Amino acid sequence: MNKTIYRLVVFLGCVLGFWGMLAMDCQAAPSHELETFHYKTHTIDGRKWLRIEIGMSRDKLDFEVAENPEKPYQLLILMKNTKRGDVKENIGLDRKIARYMTLKKTNKNDLQVMVAVDTSLEQHEYKVYTLEADKKSRKPYRLIIDIAADPPKPKEKPKQTDIPADEIIKEVRGRTIAIDAGHGGSDSGAIGPSFLKEKDVTLKIALEAARILRGNGARVVMTRYEDVDVYGPLATDREELQARVDVARRDPSVEIFVSIHCNAFTNPEANGTGTYFHYHSGRDSMLAQHIQNEMVRATGLRDRGIHNARFYVLRHSRIPATLVETAFITNPNEERMLASASCQHAMALAICRGIGSYFRNISS
């Protein structure tokens, strides 16, 4: 081979090798970067929580959660392919639930977040998850760390108690169901002509439905047990709705999600009951139809049918989900029904019977 050609081949080989190594190094470079940090304390169902939000430069973060066996007060989150960016390395927290947080590299591409709580982690409930970017409130994709001031509640064991004969729904025994009482806290929902608030009606119906389901041996996960915001004060609409979806997501045993609401319209003559779903599979519409059938039968209200809708809690649920518009709170006659304890019971029982009918159908 000619010396000139040989030298050219060697030179090209070196250049290609250099660019190959550079490309490999670029591919291995961190693809996520921390952009923002924020924490706050808030109360949910009488329990105080610390929420840490870490804003990211992009979505689809891969992370692992662990506890330090040598230091039981340390919660460790390993963020893959991530760099610290402009966020401080050492950050003081509220010093009541958690004392401080540190960020440090574990290798070239990964970042470890360490949160030091005030006592052993056994004395706290915690949850680590991500939230999608919220353009409306100008919030990026975030890693969320929620830490409660007290230990986790013991898991509720399904049990069947003595209940009236008309409340027996055998098909729900052993099932796990999420019940969402619409609105609450700072969000009153719709208000009727006699000032009845939607948030109060939905909570009463939801609590009654939970009682009936538990009496039949089902396990019930509630988004709220009292008049509170689920996410916490000053949340955006999206944060509040996502918090309701997250209640069900955090418990892998939950099989269906049922959100309870009251309808409203500017015309006070609007009336009837309707149920909504967002099509993910045939089971969403099936759940809606079974509940709708029972609601019409129990209340005698106008049948407004079932409808495919893009309600946030339906679109973002990963399990069969439905939203029940029990009646029009803006209709004076239906407002009186919604204010009645007997009607609230009838609606709750109808929802439970619809759930039982759904489970019977999918099991047959």
N, C-alpha and C positions, 0 to 999 in steps of 0.2 A: 504493500500500500504506500502511496506517495506520502512523504513526511508532512506536507502541507495539509493533505486531506486528513491524515491521522490526527494532527494537532487540532483541526477543526472539529473532528468527531469528539475528541476528548473535551474540548471547550464546550461544545453543545451539551455533552453529558453532564458536565459540572453545572451549567446553567439550569438545565432541566431538573437536576437533583436539588439545586438550591430552591427553585420555585416550588418543587414538590414538597420539600420540607416546610417552606413558608406557608403553603396552602394547608398542610396538615396542622401547622401551629395555629392558623386562623380558625380552622374548623374546631379545634379544641378550646379556643378562647371562650371565656364566659359569655353566655348569650342573654343573661339577665343582669340587671343592675338595680340596686335599691335607690329609689328617688325621694320618697317621703317617709316620715315616721310620725305617728300620733297615738296618744293613749288617753283614755277617759274611764271613769267609773260610772256605773249606772245600776239600776235595780230592776230585776225581772221577777215577778211572782214573789216579792218579798225577800229575794236573795240578791246580795250585792256582788257585782261582777266588775272585773277590770278587763277592758278591751284594748288590745294593742293592734294597730293597723300599720302594716308596712307596705307602702306603695312600690310597685315594680315597673320596670321599663317596658315589659311585655308580658304576655299571658303564658299559660301552660307551664307553670313552675313545677318542677319535680322536687319533692321534699320528703324527708323522713323525720319521725318524731320518736324521741326516746327519753328515758329518765336516767340520770347519772346514778349508778348503783353505789358509788363511793360517797356521793353527796346527795342525799335524798331530797334536798330542797331545790335541786337544779333541774329545770326542764330544758331539753336540748332539741333543737330543730336544725337538721342539716339541709341546707338549700343547695341543690345541685346546679352546677354551671352558673354561679352567681358571684358578683363582686359587690363590695360595700358601697361604692359610689361616694356621695357626699354625706351620707348618714354617719353620725358619730359612732365611734367604736365602743364607748361606754356611756350608757344612758340611765339616769335615775328615774325610777317609777314612783308610784303613789306611796310606797314605804309602809303600807298597811296590808295590802294583799300581796304585792310583789315589791321587792326592794330595788333591783336594778337589772339591766340587761346588757350583755356584751356581745359584740360581733367580732369574729376572728376567722381567718382563713384556716382550713384544715389541710388543704393542698393547693395546687395551682389554680383550680377551677371552682372549688366548693367553699361555701361560707357557713359557719356554724353560729346559730343564734342561741344564747344561753339566757334563760330567764330565772332569776333567783327569787323564789317565793319566801314569805315570811316564816313558814314552818315547813314540815315535811309535805311532799306532794300528796301523801295519803290524806291530808287534811283539806284538800282542795279538789274541786272538779274542774277539768280544763278541756278545751276543744281547740283544735288547730285545723283550719280549712282556708280555702281561697274564695274570693268574691270577684266577679267580673267587673270590668271597668264601667263606671256610671258617668256617661258624658254629660247628662243633665246637671249633676251636682259637681262635675269636673273632678271626679275621683278616678284614679288609675286602677288597674288590676291590682288586687291586694292580697297579702297573706294576713289572715286574722288569727290572733291568739286570744282566746277568752279564758279567763281564770276566775273561778268563783271564790268567795271568801270562806266557804264552808265545804265539807266533804260532799261527794255525790249522794243523791238520794238512793236508798236501796231499791232495786228493781221490783216493780209491782208484780206479784204472782197472780195469774188469772185464777179466779175462784167464782163459784156460783153460789149465790145467796138465795134466801127465800124471797121470791118476788111474786107479785100478782100474776094470776094465770094469763091475763091478756098481755103481759109484758114478756112472756117466755119466747125467746128467739134462739133456738138451739144452734142454728147455723153459725152464729158468731163465736161460739165457745172455742177458745184457743187461738183466735185471730187477734192481730194487732192493728189498730185503727187510729189514724190521726184525725182529730177534730179541731177545726179552726173556727173560733168565734170571731166573726168579722169585726174590723175596726177596734176601738178601745183606746184608753188613755187620752192623749191629746186629739185623737180623731173620733168624733162623735158619730160619724156616718150620717145618714139621712135623719131628719127630724120631722116628726109628724105634726099635724095641725094642733094637737093638744100637747106638743113639746115632748112626746115620747122619743127617746134616742135609740137609734138602731144599735149602737154598741151595747146598750143594756139588754135589749131583747135577744140579740144573738148570743150573748154570754149565758143568759138564763136557759135558752134552748140547748146550747152546747153542753152545759153542765148537766141538764136533765138527760140528754142523750148519752153522756158519759156514764151517768148512774145506771141507766138501763143496760147499756152494753156490758159494764162491769158486773152487774147482777147476773148476767148470762154467761159469765166466764171469759169475756173478752178482755184484752189489755188495751187501754186507751192512752194515747199520747195527746195532750192538749197544748195548743200554742199559747193559751193564756187561761188562768183560773180566776182572774180578777180584772178590774178596770185599769189596764196598763198598756203601754206601747210594748210590743214584743221585742223590737230591736233596742229601744231605749229612747230617751228624750231627744228632740231635735234631729231625728232621722229623716232622710228623704223618703219619698213614697216607695222608691225602689228598694231601699234598705229595709224598710218596714215589711214589705211584701216578701222580700227574699228571706228575711228572718223567719217568717212563718213556714216557708218551704224548707228552710234549713232544719227546723224542729223535726220534721219527718225524715229528712235525709240523714241526720246523725244517728238514727236508730234503724239499723238494717232490717229489723223484724217488721217494720211498718209495711202493711200491704196495700192500704188505700188511704186517700186524703180527701176529707169532706169539709168544705168551707161553708159556713152558714151566714146568710145575709138577709136583709129586707130590701125589697125593690122600692123605687121612688120615681116619680115623674111630675112634671109641672102641672099636668091635668089631674085634678084630684079624683076624677072618675076612673082613672086607670086602675085595673084590678087583676087579680089572679095570682097563680103560683107557677113558677118555671124553674127549670134546672139546666145548668150549663156544663159543657165539657170542652176540652181541646183534644182533637184527634191525634193520639199517639198510636193507639191500637183499638180494636173493637171493644176492649174492656172499658174504656173511658165512657163511651156512649151507653154501654150496657149498664154501668153503675148509675149513670144519670137517669136512664129510663126507669130502672127499678125504683129509685127513690121518688121520681116524679109520679109514678103510678100510685105509690102509697100516700104521697102528699095530697093528691087529688081525692083519693078515697077517704082520707081521714078528715079533710077540712071542708070538702064540698066547694072549694073555690074554683074559679074558671081555670081550665087546663090550658096553660100557655105553652105546653110542650117542652121538648129539650132542644137545645141549640148549641152548635159549635161556636165557641167564642175564644178570643185571644186574651182572656184575663191572665194576669201575670202568674198567679199561683197555679193556674192550670197549665200554662205553657212550660213552666219551669219545674213542674213535678215529674219525677222519674218513675212514678207509680201511677196506677189508675186514680184519677182525681176528678172531683165534681164540685160545683158551686151551686148551692140551693138558694134561690130567691123566694123566701117563704111566703111573702105577701107584700102588698104595697102599703108601706107605712105612711105614705102621703094621702091614702084614701081613708077618710074618717071612719068608715065601717071596718075596714081591715086593720086600721090602727087600734081600734077597740079590741079586736080579736088578738092582736099581737101583745096587747097589754094584759090579757087574761092569762092567769096561771094555768087554767084548764086547757086553753088553746095552745100555750107553750108546750105543755105536756103532750098534747095530741100531735103536734108537729115533731117533737123530739122522738116520740114513739114511731111515727111514720118514717122518719129518717132511718131509725134503727131497723125497722122492718124491711125497708128498701135495701139496706146493707145486707141483712140476712138473706133476702131473696137473691141478691147478687151472688153471694158466696154459695148458695144452694145451686145456682145456675152454672157457675164455673166448675163446680165439683161433680156435676152430673155427667 
